[in-house]
Structure formats: C-alpha cells, structure tokens
Amino acid sequence: MPKPKSFVFNDQNQTNSYGFRIITNGISLKRFSKNPMMLNDHWNSTKSVLGKWENWREDKDLLLGDPIFDTEDPDAAKVSGQVEREFINSCSMGITFKREDLKIIGEELIMTKCELYEVSIVAVPSNANSIRLYADNGEVMKDEDVKNLCLSLQSGPGTTFDDETTPVEEETQTLELNNPINMKKITLSVAVLAALSFDTKTPEQDVEEVEKRVLALQAENTKLLAAKLAHETAAENAAELSIKTQVDLAIKAGKISAEKRADFEKLGKQDLSLLTSTLEGIPAKVSLSAETVLAGDATMTKESFQTLSIDAQLAFRNTSPEAYKKLFTK
C-alpha cells in the first residue's frame, strides 16, 4: 500500500473565502485527537465517514495530516482512489471558535484561536474557498451569519448592528487632518516623528511616506502579536500535558484514585505548582506482598519486621494495628 499523501489542513498565510486567516499555532487539537474524523464534504453522518486522520503535525506555518481511508466502504474506497490518482487533493477544516478570538490585527481579520472539530475531503482548495464553522452546540453556522460577523468586526468604531444585522451609524469623534484633495505634505508632532523614525527636526513629511511607515509598523505589530499568541498557546499546551502526566502517574502509583482525576486536573489548571507539591506530598501505595509479607500475617516477627522498608513498616502498622501492637508488647 502506498504511503498516504499529506494534506494541508491550514496555511496561516492564506485568507479564506470569509476574508480571514487562521493562526496555525492557535488551533487546539484536544478534541480532534480523541476522534480524528475524516468526513465527506462536511456531512456529519455515519454514512459520510470516509476514514480518519493520522500523523497530524505543525510544519512552520502549516497544519498537516495523513488520510487513512476505510477502503471496506465503497464510497470511501472511491474517494481514496480519486485522491491516489490526484483528481482530489484538497481538504477543509471544520472548526468551533469564540467570537472574541476573531480579531482585527493591523488591517487584517485574523482568527487567533479555535478548536478543530473535523477535517473533510472536498473538491475545492481548503484555505482559498472552503472552511466550515460550527457553533458551540455543534450546529453548522450559516454563511450569512459568518459573513455578518466578519462584517461587524471590519466595520470598526462608529458602527453597530441591530437585530437584523443592519448597519446603524453612531455619532463618533474622529481625528481629522487639514487635508485638501491635492495635499502632499503633513505636519507631525515630535513624538510621531520619532515613532515613525523620521528626523524630529523636520516636522513636515510626505503623506505617502507617512502612510508607508504606518503600514510597516502595523505589519510588524501583526507579526509580533502572532508570535506572542503562538507562544501563549504552546505554553497552555505544555501545561495541559504536565497536568495530565502528573495525574496519570499519581493514579498509577496509587497516590489518588481514578475517580479523583477531574478534581486534581481542575487543581492543576488553577495552580500547576500547587498540584505538583500536593501530589509529591501524598505517599505512594505500598504493596506488602512485594515485601513477601501480608498485612496481618501471623508469621510476622520483630526480626522480619525489621527487614521491611520504612514504607512497608508504616503500611503494616496502619493496616494491621492490632498485629503491630502485639508484635511490640510481647
């Protein structure tokens, strides 16, 4: 069987049909990793499951994954063949998101965070024309609703929307420059000159050059903010992994029961260092059978007791207080 071809789930440098792009490092795979569904054109039904995705990973600005088709299913086998013969080479993400994570950064509309819900095989390019957005309840958002949301963000200050999402102009204060139609120069303050790297001794500057430098600063700000968001997301993912690992090890060591997992994971999300110190302070469960001595064993003697480890001695005293008392009152 040939090695599966990798598909591009997301390219953060490409703008989708709704007019925004998605930061790759801001895509949470927590839900997707538990059920990496491959659907046919976003149809959410058992009949539309083509297979699953494996080996999903980030590669610079890209989020990639490898398709594993259910070739026992005739429809999936047909699509698999079309992919293998390179008649189909596109996929599309289905995501859920919070409204506040869709932001205007500089002059761009950017989704900084989202949750990957599913990835579908589609006939059109994923970033350019195809993406499916889901509401928190799992229902597909209508195109009109998504477009109105993007429009409301791009309208900027001074515009609100009524119940029918119709723009309503509000009274706002704006900074107006004395700007005749043919004006080519603008006078700037010393602070603005310094911020835009102009000579502070020359307050009058070309309008086009000012605009050029402002746009450059906006682009740099966008780049820095994207890097900051990527760093924050990586830190959040590392913290989640640390919490899960510590709780798993504590359950395995018998420090806590599996029923207490949710409580300790909640503690870790509130204060990771407190979770670490709390789990370190809980003694591991000691099996006396590992020391070839059972609790309450009638053959226990002072001599055999002295050969046990400190943990085993404490466990014997706690689980068999009467036997322990008799051992040292003879």
N, C-alpha and C positions, 0 to 999 in steps of 0.2 A: 504494500500500500504506500503511495507517495506521501511524503511529508506534507501536512496541511499548510496551505498558504496563509500567512498572517494578514489580518485585516486591520485597517486603521479605524479605531473607534472614534478618536478625536484628534484633531490637529489644532492646537490653541492659536495658531496664526491665521486660521481660516474663519471667515464670517459666514454664519448660516443664513438660511432664507429669511429668518425673522430679523436679521440685522445685528446680531450679537455673536460674540465668540466666547468659548468656554475655557477657563484656565485648567489645563490638564491635571496639575497637582492638586486642584481643588475638588476633583471628582472622588467621592467616597465610594469604595468598593465593598464596604462592610456587608451590605445587604446582597449585593450581586455575588459575592464569594460563596454565599450559602446556597444559592440557586442560580447558577450562571446560564440562564435560558437563552437559547437561540430561537427566535420566532420568525415567522414568515410575514414580512411587511407589517410588523407591529400588531398582528391579530392575536389577541390574548385568549387563546383557547387551546385545549389539548390537541386538537386536530392541526393546529398551526405550529406545533413544536417541531422544529427541524433537527434539533440536537442540542449541543451545549458548547460552551467556550472553555478553552484551556489556555494555560500559559499567558494570561493577561499580564501586561507589564508596561511600565513607562519607559520611553526611549526619547530623552531630551524633551521636545515639545509634544510628542505623540503618546497616545494610549493605544496599545496594540493587543490583539488576541488571536488565537488559533481556533478555527472551527472544527468541531467533531460532529459529523453528521450521523443521524440514525438511519443507516442505509437499509435497515429492515423495513422501513416505512417507504412506500413507493414515491410519495410526494417529496420526502426528504432526499431520497436517492436521486430523483430527477434534478433537484436544485443542486445537489452535490456534483452531479455530472456537469451542469452548466458552469459551476464555479471552476471545476477542474479544467474545463475546456476554455475558460476565460471569457465566457459570454456574460458572466456576472462577476463583478469584482468589488462590490460596494456593500457597506453595512450602515446602520443608523442606530444611534443610541436612543433609548427611552429613559428619561430622567425625571426625578422629582426635585423640587427646589423650593427655597423660601424667597419671597418677594424681595426681602432686603439684601439678598445675595446677588441680585441683578442690579448693577450699578453703572452710572456714568463715570468713567475714569478718563480724564482729559477730554477728548472729543469722541470717545468710543463707548459703546454699550457692551459691558463685559459681565458674564456670569462668573463670579469668583468661587462659588461653592455649589455643589449639587450632589445628589445621590443617584448612582447608576441603578436602574430598575431592570432593564433588559437590553439586549442588542439584537437587532433584526437584520436578516439578509434582505436587501432592497435592490431595486433596479437602477436607482439614481445615486449619484455621489453623496456620501454621508454628510460632510460638512457643508457642501455648496447648497443643497436643496432639501435635505431630508433630516429631520430630527423630530422626535415625538416627546411631548411634555405631558407629564402626569401630575394631577393634583395629589394632595396628601392622602386622599381616600382611595387612590389607585385609579380613578377615572381619568380618561384621556381628556386633556384640555382642548377646547375648540380653537381652531386657528384664529377666529375673530377675537377670542379672549386674550390669546397670547399677543396678537398684534396691538390690541388696545393697551395691554400692559406695557409693551415696549414704547408705544406712542406716548403714554403718560409719563414715562421716565425721560424721554427725549425732549418733551415739551419744555422742561426747565421751569424756573421760578416764574410765577405770574400766571400759570395755567393750572386749573383744576378740572375735574371731570364730574359731571352729575351722574345720576343713577343710570342714565342711558349711555354713559361713557362719551357724552358730547362735550367738547372743549368749552370751558367757560372762562373768559378772560377776567383777571382780577387786577385791581389797581396796584402797581408796584413802583418802587423807586429804582431808577436806573442811572448809571453814571454816563452822562452824555458829553462828548468832546465837541469843541467848536470845530466842526468838521465839514467845510464846504466840499462840494462834489469833487472838485479837482485838487483837493488838498494833498500834498505830497510829504509834508513835514508835520511832526508832532512834538510838543514840548513836554518833557518828562521830569519828574522830581528826581532828586539826587538818589533817593532810596531805590526807585525803579531803575534808574540808570545803572546803579551798582548791581542790582539783582539780575539785570539782563546783560551784564558785562560790557556796558558802554563806558566811554570816557565821561566821568562825572563833571568834567569841565565843559562838556558840550551838551547842554540840555535839549537842543533841537535835533531830532533824529528823523530819518526817513521812515514813513509809515510801513512800507513793505518790509524793511529790515526789522522793525519792531515786531511785526506780526510773525516774521520768520523765527525770531528768537523766542517768542512766546510759545509758538508751536513746538519748538525744540525742547523747551522746558516741560511742556505738557507730555511730550513723548517720553522724556526721561523719567518724569513722575510716574507715568503709567508702568514703565519698566520696573522701577523700584518698588511700586506697590504690588505688582505681580510677584516679584521675588519675595517680598515680605509675606504675602498670602501663602505662597508655596512653602516658606519656612514654617509658618504657623501650622499649616496643615500637616507637614511632616512631623512636627513636634507633637501634635494631637495624636497622630497615628502611632508614634513611638510610645506615648503614654498609655494608649489603649492596649498595645501589645504587652507593655510591662505589667499592667494591671491583670490582664488575662493570664500571663505566665506565672506571676506570683500566686494568684488564687489557685490555679491548676496544681502548682507544686505543693501548696498548703493542703489541698484536698488529698493529694496522693500521699503526703506524709502523715495524714491523719490528724493534722492540726485543727481542721474545721471539717464539717460535714458538707456534702454536695448541696444540701438544702440551703446552706448559708451563702452560696455563691453570689446571689444577687445582692445581698446586704454588703458583702465585702467589696464587690465591684463598685457599688454605689459609694462606699467609703473612699475607694481609690480615686474616683472621679472628683470627689470633693477635696481630697488631700492625699496625694500619692505618697508623700513621705510618712504620713501617719499610718497608711496601710502597711508600708514596709516595716515600720517599727512595731506595729501591732502584731503582725504575723511572726516577726522574729522573736517576740516575747512569748509566743504560745509554744509549749513543748510538743515535740512530735510524739505520736502514739507509739509506745514501745510494746512489742510482742514478746512476752516472756517465753513463748515457745521457741523463739530464736535463740534464747539463752538455755534451752533444753530444760527449763523449769516452768511448770504450770502454776498459776495462781491457786493457792490453797493446797498445793501438793503436800501430802502427808510426809513425804520423804525429805522435805526441806530441813536442812540442819544449819547451825550457825556457820559451819565451815563452807557449805555450798552457797549460803547466802553471801558470804564474804567474797566469793569468786565472781559474783554478778557485777555488772556495770552499775554506776550510780543511778542511771535512769531506770534500770531493771529493778534495783533495790527500792527506789521510790514507788515504782509501779506496783511491786509486790505489797508494800506497806499500804498503798491506797486501795488496792483491790481486795486484799485479804487482811484486814486489820486484826482480826482475832488470831489468825495463824501467826502474824507478825508479833503480836503481844505474847503469845505462848512461847515463841522462839526465844524471846529475851527475858522471860520470867521463870525459866526452869532453874 
